[in-house]
Amino acid sequence: MSSSFAERFGLWSADQQAQAKDIIARIDAGELDVLRFAWPDQHGVLRGKTLVAVAARSALARGVNLTSTLLAKDTSHRSVFPVFSAGGGFALEGLQGGADFVVLADPSTFRMLPWAPRTGWVLCDAYMKDGQPCPFATRSILQRALGQLSARNLEFVAGLEVEFHVFKLDEAHMALSDSGQPGTPPAVSLLTHGHQYLTELRYDRVDALMDLLRTQLQALGLPLHSLEIEFGPSQFELVFGPTVGMAPADTMVLLRSAIKQICQRNGYHATFMCRPKIPSVMSSGWHLHQSLQHVKSGANAFMPEAGGGVLSPLGMQYLAGLKAHACGAAALASPTLNGYRRYRPFSLAPDRAIWAQDNRGAMLRVLGAPGDNASRIENRVGEPTANPYLYLASQLFSGLHGIEHAMDPGPSADAPYETPAEQLPRSLDAALAALQADAVLVEGLGKPFVDYYCHIKQAEIARFNLEVTEWEHREYFDMF
């Protein structure tokens, strides 16, 4: 009998093999009707296949084939590479002609979906047919970054603050004329008028939604800490406790998909779009709290000693790396055209590459003190649409560069919107150029991946530039 894909290439650890046996035992016990094999694509959007239980049993170790055209998609789901040319447009052996690649389950990520009866879910990694990680698979890029950190006997720790909007779904717009790439967005109405930040009255008004999200996300085992009313109309924030290694990124892709599915099933529309086109809108951000810990002791490597600074020397070096590569990493933290409408002065969103102690106007807000095991850096640059594997990898490659070269972040910027500093990119196009010019990030991510990623994003920019906006029509149609 031939060995499975996982066995043939030695892709599972002993723990993963044991976890796979546990999943099979649940299938054999009749607990599942279907198992969803989910793979986070280049945008951090979950794709995959759903297999009935008897087929899923063998597919766990065998893998599931997906079409390589999925690697070619922009955010409208258009293929922006010539997939039927030599090399499939990727200049990579084995991807031409819409060939298959393999996604293999990571059994440690298995969950039962509380909103979908008798449905299991497992996150997958993408491989080429020869067992090598797919070079365009973003989860493997973060795994590589974590490996570099592990070589220093350190682990990555991150907590998530995620802002998003939820609306009442009025009209799904599913008429024949509404189809397209993309189709017509749904018609929605507000759940809150906004502008009453953290008021209990606003929270109680949407308690049914908050309780729905709380029960479902906790049933998933996600480390939910708090549910909050944000400042904008129909805007909310969820805060998640710190987790280690790959877990923060896996949490982010699952929670985005989970929230959208839960809301859709209950008459709501959830969006992680940074700045929806609604009156009085407030932009949504994704604030990433991060630190490093020592593998053996679990001690926070950023916590300063008594009489020291706000962070340990290693923490300050990591901070300096984040600051030095802020512009290059911007396209990974804010990957949409819409996200750059968030960066504006005096808006609680950063506009320049600086750090400050406990100041929400700075890109890098530092929270630390002797004896405080929660000493950390909060990066406020991200938008909630970011692919978490790329966003977190960019932080690690940047921070490790700061540590390797004992970099100095300079003094705290106590007036963050007035301190002279390098301005963050103001457009996706400028951010992509900054990424391509950042030798450290290009080396960490791999030049073929950076070229691939920028090609996809440039295709989105080109489509945007072909459209006539409402602003242009209002500005010029009558005047000229």
C-alpha positions as CSV (number, residue, x, y, z in Angstrom):
1,M,0.0,0.0,0.0
2,S,1.4,3.4,-1.0
3,S,2.1,5.9,1.7
4,S,0.1,9.2,2.0
5,F,1.3,12.6,0.9
6,A,2.0,13.5,4.6
7,E,4.0,10.3,5.2
8,R,5.9,10.3,1.9
9,F,7.4,13.8,2.5
10,G,7.5,13.7,6.3
11,L,5.2,16.7,6.6
12,W,3.6,16.0,10.0
13,S,5.1,16.0,13.4
14,A,4.4,13.2,15.9
15,D,1.8,15.5,17.6
16,Q,0.1,16.2,14.3
17,Q,0.0,12.5,13.5
18,A,-1.7,11.9,16.9
19,Q,-4.1,14.7,16.3
20,A,-5.1,13.3,12.9
21,K,-5.9,10.0,14.5
22,D,-8.2,11.8,16.9
23,I,-10.0,13.4,14.0
24,I,-10.4,10.1,12.3
25,A,-11.8,8.6,15.5
26,R,-14.4,11.4,15.6
27,I,-15.3,10.6,12.0
28,D,-15.6,6.9,12.8
29,A,-17.8,7.7,15.8
30,G,-20.2,9.5,13.5
31,E,-19.7,13.0,14.9
32,L,-19.2,14.7,11.5
33,D,-21.1,14.7,8.3
34,V,-18.6,16.9,6.4
35,L,-15.1,18.3,6.9
36,R,-14.1,21.7,5.4
37,F,-10.5,21.8,4.2
38,A,-9.7,25.5,4.4
39,W,-6.6,27.2,2.9
40,P,-5.7,30.9,3.4
41,D,-4.9,32.3,0.0
42,Q,-2.6,35.2,-0.9
43,H,-5.2,37.7,0.4
44,G,-5.8,35.8,3.7
45,V,-9.2,34.7,2.3
46,L,-10.2,31.2,3.1
47,R,-10.8,28.9,0.2
48,G,-11.0,25.1,0.0
49,K,-13.2,22.1,-0.4
50,T,-15.8,20.4,1.7
51,L,-15.6,16.6,1.8
52,V,-18.1,14.2,3.2
53,A,-16.9,12.3,6.2
54,V,-15.9,9.1,4.5
55,A,-13.9,10.9,1.9
56,A,-12.4,13.3,4.5
57,R,-11.0,10.4,6.5
58,S,-8.4,9.5,3.8
59,A,-7.9,13.0,2.6
60,L,-6.5,14.2,5.9
61,A,-3.1,12.6,5.2
62,R,-3.5,12.3,1.4
63,G,-4.2,16.0,0.9
64,V,-6.7,17.8,-1.3
65,N,-6.0,19.0,-4.8
66,L,-6.8,22.7,-5.6
67,T,-6.4,24.4,-9.0
68,S,-3.3,26.6,-9.3
69,T,-5.5,29.4,-10.8
70,L,-6.4,30.2,-7.2
71,L,-2.9,31.5,-6.8
72,A,-3.5,33.9,-9.7
73,K,-6.5,35.8,-8.3
74,D,-6.8,39.4,-7.3
75,T,-9.5,40.7,-4.9
76,S,-12.2,40.6,-7.6
77,H,-11.3,36.9,-8.1
78,R,-10.0,37.6,-11.5
79,S,-6.9,35.6,-12.7
80,V,-4.2,38.2,-13.3
81,F,-1.6,35.8,-14.5
82,P,-1.7,34.0,-17.9
83,V,-2.2,30.6,-16.4
84,F,-2.1,28.7,-19.7
85,S,1.2,30.1,-20.8
86,A,4.6,28.4,-20.0
87,G,5.0,28.1,-16.2
88,G,1.4,29.2,-15.7
89,G,2.5,32.9,-15.8
90,F,4.4,32.3,-12.5
91,A,7.7,31.2,-14.1
92,L,7.4,28.2,-11.8
93,E,7.6,24.6,-12.8
94,G,4.4,22.6,-12.3
95,L,1.8,25.4,-12.3
96,Q,1.1,25.8,-16.0
97,G,-2.3,25.1,-17.5
98,G,-4.3,25.3,-14.3
99,A,-2.4,22.4,-12.8
100,D,-3.1,21.2,-9.3
101,F,-1.3,21.9,-6.1
102,V,-1.9,20.1,-2.8
103,V,-3.3,21.5,0.4
104,L,-2.6,19.3,3.4
105,A,-4.5,19.6,6.7
106,D,-2.7,20.8,9.8
107,P,-4.5,18.5,12.3
108,S,-3.7,20.8,15.2
109,T,-6.2,23.4,13.8
110,F,-9.2,21.1,13.8
111,R,-12.5,22.6,15.1
112,M,-16.2,21.8,15.0
113,L,-18.0,24.8,13.6
114,P,-20.7,25.8,16.1
115,W,-22.9,27.5,13.6
116,A,-22.9,24.7,11.0
117,P,-24.3,21.4,12.4
118,R,-22.0,18.4,12.3
119,T,-19.4,20.3,10.3
120,G,-15.7,20.0,11.0
121,W,-13.0,22.5,9.9
122,V,-9.3,22.2,9.5
123,L,-6.7,24.7,8.2
124,C,-4.3,23.5,5.5
125,D,-0.9,24.3,4.2
126,A,-0.1,24.4,0.4
127,Y,2.5,22.2,-1.2
128,M,3.8,21.5,-4.7
129,K,3.4,17.9,-6.0
130,D,7.0,17.2,-4.9
131,G,6.3,17.9,-1.3
132,Q,8.0,21.3,-1.2
133,P,6.0,24.3,0.3
134,C,4.3,26.3,-2.4
135,P,6.4,29.4,-2.7
136,F,3.3,31.6,-2.9
137,A,1.7,30.1,0.2
138,T,1.7,32.8,2.9
139,R,1.3,30.5,5.9
140,S,4.7,28.9,5.0
141,I,6.3,32.4,4.9
142,L,5.3,33.0,8.5
143,Q,6.5,29.5,9.4
144,R,9.9,30.4,8.0
145,A,10.0,33.7,9.9
146,L,9.1,31.8,13.1
147,G,11.9,29.4,12.4
148,Q,14.4,32.2,12.3
149,L,13.1,33.4,15.6
150,S,13.2,29.9,17.1
151,A,16.9,29.7,16.2
152,R,17.4,32.4,18.8
153,N,15.4,30.4,21.4
154,L,12.7,33.0,21.2
155,E,8.9,32.7,20.5
156,F,6.5,35.3,19.0
157,V,3.6,36.4,21.2
158,A,0.7,38.5,19.8
159,G,-2.7,39.8,20.9
160,L,-5.3,41.2,18.4
161,E,-7.5,44.3,18.5
162,V,-9.8,44.1,15.5
163,E,-12.2,46.7,14.4
164,F,-15.0,46.0,11.9
165,H,-18.5,47.0,11.0
166,V,-21.8,45.0,11.2
167,F,-25.0,46.2,9.6
168,K,-28.5,44.9,9.3
169,L,-28.9,43.2,6.0
170,D,-31.8,44.8,4.1
171,E,-31.3,43.5,0.5
172,A,-28.8,40.9,-0.6
173,H,-29.0,42.1,-4.2
174,M,-29.1,38.6,-5.8
175,A,-31.0,39.5,-9.0
176,L,-29.6,38.2,-12.2
177,S,-28.4,41.7,-13.0
178,D,-26.4,41.8,-9.8
179,S,-23.8,39.2,-10.7
180,G,-20.3,40.2,-11.7
181,Q,-16.7,40.4,-10.6
182,P,-17.4,41.7,-8.0
183,G,-21.2,41.6,-7.8
184,T,-23.5,44.3,-6.4
185,P,-22.8,44.8,-2.7
186,P,-25.7,44.3,-0.3
187,A,-28.0,47.1,0.9
188,V,-27.7,47.6,4.6
189,S,-28.8,49.8,7.5
190,L,-27.2,50.8,10.7
191,L,-27.3,49.0,14.0
192,T,-26.0,52.0,15.9
193,H,-25.8,55.7,15.0
194,G,-22.2,55.9,16.3
195,H,-20.3,58.6,18.1
196,Q,-21.0,57.2,21.6
197,Y,-17.7,55.4,22.1
198,L,-17.9,52.6,24.7
199,T,-21.4,53.7,26.0
200,E,-23.3,51.0,27.8
201,L,-26.6,52.1,26.2
202,R,-25.2,51.5,22.7
203,Y,-23.8,48.1,23.8
204,D,-27.1,47.0,25.3
205,R,-28.9,48.0,22.1
206,V,-26.8,45.4,20.1
207,D,-26.6,42.9,22.9
208,A,-28.2,40.2,20.8
209,L,-25.4,40.5,18.2
210,M,-22.7,40.7,20.8
211,D,-24.0,37.6,22.6
212,L,-24.3,35.8,19.3
213,L,-20.6,36.6,18.4
214,R,-19.4,35.8,21.9
215,T,-21.0,32.4,22.2
216,Q,-19.9,31.3,18.7
217,L,-16.3,32.5,18.9
218,Q,-15.9,31.1,22.4
219,A,-17.3,27.8,21.1
220,L,-14.6,27.9,18.5
221,G,-12.0,28.1,21.2
222,L,-10.8,31.6,20.2
223,P,-9.2,33.6,23.1
224,L,-11.8,36.4,23.1
225,H,-11.1,39.0,25.8
226,S,-13.6,41.8,25.2
227,L,-16.4,43.1,23.0
228,E,-16.6,46.9,22.5
229,I,-18.6,49.6,20.9
230,E,-16.3,51.6,18.6
231,F,-16.8,55.3,17.7
232,G,-18.2,55.0,14.2
233,P,-21.7,54.1,13.1
234,S,-22.3,50.3,13.4
235,Q,-18.6,49.9,14.3
236,F,-17.3,47.3,16.8
237,E,-14.1,46.0,18.2
238,L,-13.1,42.6,19.5
239,V,-10.0,42.1,21.6
240,F,-8.2,38.7,21.8
241,G,-5.7,37.6,24.4
242,P,-2.1,36.8,23.6
243,T,-1.2,33.5,21.8
244,V,2.1,32.1,20.6
245,G,3.7,31.4,17.3
246,M,1.3,30.7,14.4
247,A,-1.8,30.9,16.6
248,P,-2.4,34.7,16.3
249,A,-2.5,34.5,12.5
250,D,-4.6,31.4,12.4
251,T,-7.0,33.1,14.9
252,M,-7.3,36.1,12.6
253,V,-8.2,34.2,9.4
254,L,-10.7,32.1,11.3
255,L,-12.4,34.9,13.2
256,R,-12.9,37.0,10.0
257,S,-14.5,34.1,8.2
258,A,-16.5,33.1,11.2
259,I,-17.9,36.5,11.9
260,K,-19.0,36.9,8.3
261,Q,-20.6,33.5,8.3
262,I,-22.3,33.9,11.6
263,C,-23.7,37.3,10.7
264,Q,-24.9,36.2,7.3
265,R,-26.9,33.3,8.8
266,N,-28.6,35.8,11.2
267,G,-29.6,38.6,9.0
268,Y,-26.5,40.8,9.3
269,H,-23.7,41.9,7.0
270,A,-20.2,42.1,8.6
271,T,-17.4,43.8,6.8
272,F,-13.7,44.2,7.6
273,M,-13.3,46.8,4.9
274,C,-11.2,49.6,6.4
275,R,-13.4,52.6,5.4
276,P,-16.9,51.7,4.1
277,K,-18.7,54.4,2.1
278,I,-21.3,55.4,4.7
279,P,-22.0,58.8,6.2
280,S,-20.0,59.8,9.3
281,V,-17.8,56.7,8.8
282,M,-14.8,56.0,11.0
283,S,-12.0,53.8,9.6
284,S,-11.3,50.4,11.1
285,G,-7.9,49.3,12.1
286,W,-6.1,46.2,13.3
287,H,-3.8,46.9,16.2
288,L,-1.2,44.2,16.7
289,H,0.2,43.8,20.2
290,Q,3.5,41.9,20.0
291,S,6.4,40.7,22.1
292,L,8.9,37.9,22.3
293,Q,9.4,35.3,25.0
294,H,12.2,33.0,25.9
295,V,11.4,29.4,24.8
296,K,12.6,27.7,28.0
297,S,11.4,30.0,30.7
298,G,8.4,31.6,28.9
299,A,9.6,34.9,30.3
300,N,8.8,38.1,28.4
301,A,12.0,39.1,26.6
302,F,10.8,42.7,26.2
303,M,10.3,43.3,30.0
304,P,12.9,45.8,31.2
305,E,14.9,45.4,34.4
306,A,14.4,47.7,37.4
307,G,15.9,51.1,36.5
308,G,15.9,50.3,32.8
309,G,14.0,51.9,30.0
310,V,10.4,51.2,28.8
311,L,11.6,47.9,27.2
312,S,14.6,45.6,27.5
313,P,17.6,46.3,25.2
314,L,16.4,43.4,23.0
315,G,12.9,44.9,22.9
316,M,14.3,48.3,21.9
317,Q,16.3,46.7,19.1
318,Y,13.2,44.9,17.8
319,L,11.3,48.2,18.0
320,A,14.0,49.9,16.0
321,G,13.6,47.2,13.3
322,L,9.9,47.8,13.1
323,K,10.4,51.5,12.8
324,A,13.2,51.2,10.1
325,H,11.1,48.9,7.9
326,A,7.7,50.5,8.5
327,C,7.4,51.9,5.0
328,G,8.5,48.6,3.4
329,A,6.0,46.7,5.5
330,A,3.1,49.0,4.9
331,A,1.8,47.1,1.8
332,L,1.5,44.0,4.0
333,A,-0.1,45.7,6.9
334,S,-2.5,47.7,4.7
335,P,-3.0,45.8,1.4
336,T,-6.0,47.5,-0.1
337,L,-6.5,50.8,-2.0
338,N,-9.2,51.6,0.5
339,G,-6.9,51.2,3.5
340,Y,-4.8,54.2,2.7
341,R,-7.8,56.5,3.2
342,R,-7.3,55.8,6.9
343,Y,-3.9,57.4,7.4
344,R,-4.5,61.1,8.2
345,P,-3.2,63.4,11.0
346,F,-4.9,63.6,14.4
347,S,-7.2,60.6,13.6
348,L,-5.8,57.9,16.0
349,A,-4.2,56.4,12.9
350,P,-0.5,56.9,12.2
351,D,0.9,59.0,9.4
352,R,4.7,58.5,10.0
353,A,7.2,55.9,11.2
354,I,7.7,56.8,14.9
355,W,7.3,55.2,18.3
356,A,6.1,56.7,21.5
357,Q,5.4,55.5,25.1
358,D,1.7,54.9,25.5
359,N,0.6,57.3,22.8
360,R,-2.2,56.3,20.4
361,G,-1.1,58.8,17.8
362,A,2.2,57.0,17.2
363,M,2.5,54.1,14.8
364,L,4.4,52.1,17.4
365,R,2.9,52.5,20.9
366,V,5.2,51.0,23.5
367,L,3.7,49.6,26.8
368,G,6.3,48.4,29.2
369,A,7.6,48.6,32.8
370,P,9.9,46.7,35.1
371,G,8.0,43.7,36.5
372,D,5.2,44.0,33.8
373,N,5.1,40.6,32.1
374,A,2.7,42.2,29.5
375,S,5.4,44.6,28.3
376,R,4.9,44.9,24.5
377,I,4.8,46.9,21.3
378,E,1.4,47.8,19.8
379,N,1.7,48.4,16.0
380,R,-1.3,50.6,14.9
381,V,-0.5,50.6,11.2
382,G,-2.6,47.6,10.1
383,E,-6.0,47.5,8.6
384,P,-8.3,44.5,9.3
385,T,-8.2,43.1,5.7
386,A,-4.5,42.4,6.0
387,N,-3.3,38.8,5.3
388,P,-2.2,38.0,8.9
389,Y,0.6,35.7,7.8
390,L,2.2,38.4,5.8
391,Y,1.6,41.1,8.3
392,L,3.1,39.1,11.2
393,A,6.0,37.8,9.0
394,S,6.8,41.4,8.1
395,Q,7.0,42.3,11.8
396,L,9.4,39.4,12.5
397,F,11.7,40.0,9.6
398,S,11.8,43.7,10.5
399,G,12.3,43.1,14.3
400,L,14.9,40.4,13.8
401,H,16.9,42.8,11.6
402,G,16.8,45.3,14.4
403,I,18.1,42.7,16.8
404,E,20.8,41.4,14.5
405,H,22.2,44.9,14.0
406,A,21.6,46.2,17.6
407,M,19.6,49.1,16.1
408,D,18.5,52.1,18.1
409,P,14.9,53.4,17.7
410,G,15.8,56.9,18.9
411,P,13.8,58.9,21.4
412,S,10.0,58.6,22.1
413,A,7.9,61.0,19.9
414,D,5.6,62.6,22.4
415,A,4.0,64.8,19.7
416,P,3.4,62.1,17.1
417,Y,1.7,64.3,14.4
418,E,4.4,67.0,14.7
419,T,7.6,65.0,15.1
420,P,9.8,65.0,12.0
421,A,10.0,61.5,10.7
422,E,9.7,59.4,7.6
423,Q,6.1,59.6,6.3
424,L,4.2,56.3,5.7
425,P,3.1,55.6,2.1
426,R,-0.1,57.4,1.3
427,S,-1.2,55.0,-1.4
428,L,-1.0,51.3,-2.2
429,D,1.1,52.1,-5.3
430,A,3.7,53.9,-3.1
431,A,3.6,51.2,-0.5
432,L,4.4,48.5,-3.1
433,A,7.3,50.6,-4.4
434,A,8.6,50.8,-0.8
435,L,8.3,47.1,-0.3
436,Q,10.2,46.4,-3.5
437,A,13.0,48.8,-2.3
438,D,13.3,47.2,1.1
439,A,16.1,44.7,0.7
440,V,15.6,43.1,4.2
441,L,11.9,42.3,3.5
442,V,12.5,41.2,0.0
443,E,15.1,38.7,1.3
444,G,12.8,37.5,4.1
445,L,9.7,37.1,1.9
446,G,11.7,35.9,-1.1
447,K,12.0,38.1,-4.3
448,P,9.8,35.7,-6.3
449,F,7.0,36.1,-3.8
450,V,7.4,39.9,-3.6
451,D,7.3,40.1,-7.5
452,Y,4.2,37.9,-7.5
453,Y,2.4,39.8,-4.7
454,C,3.1,43.2,-6.3
455,H,1.9,41.9,-9.7
456,I,-1.5,41.0,-8.2
457,K,-1.8,44.3,-6.3
458,Q,-0.8,46.3,-9.4
459,A,-3.6,44.6,-11.3
460,E,-6.0,45.8,-8.7
461,I,-4.6,49.4,-9.0
462,A,-4.9,49.2,-12.8
463,R,-8.6,48.2,-12.6
464,F,-9.2,51.0,-10.1
465,N,-7.6,53.6,-12.4
466,L,-9.9,52.6,-15.3
467,E,-13.0,53.5,-13.3
468,V,-14.6,56.9,-13.2
469,T,-15.3,57.8,-9.6
470,E,-18.3,59.7,-8.2
471,W,-15.8,62.4,-7.1
472,E,-14.6,62.9,-10.7
473,H,-18.1,63.1,-12.1
474,R,-19.2,65.6,-9.5
475,E,-16.1,67.7,-9.9
476,Y,-15.9,67.9,-13.7
477,F,-19.2,66.9,-15.4
478,D,-20.9,70.3,-14.9
479,M,-17.9,72.6,-14.7
480,F,-16.2,71.8,-18.0
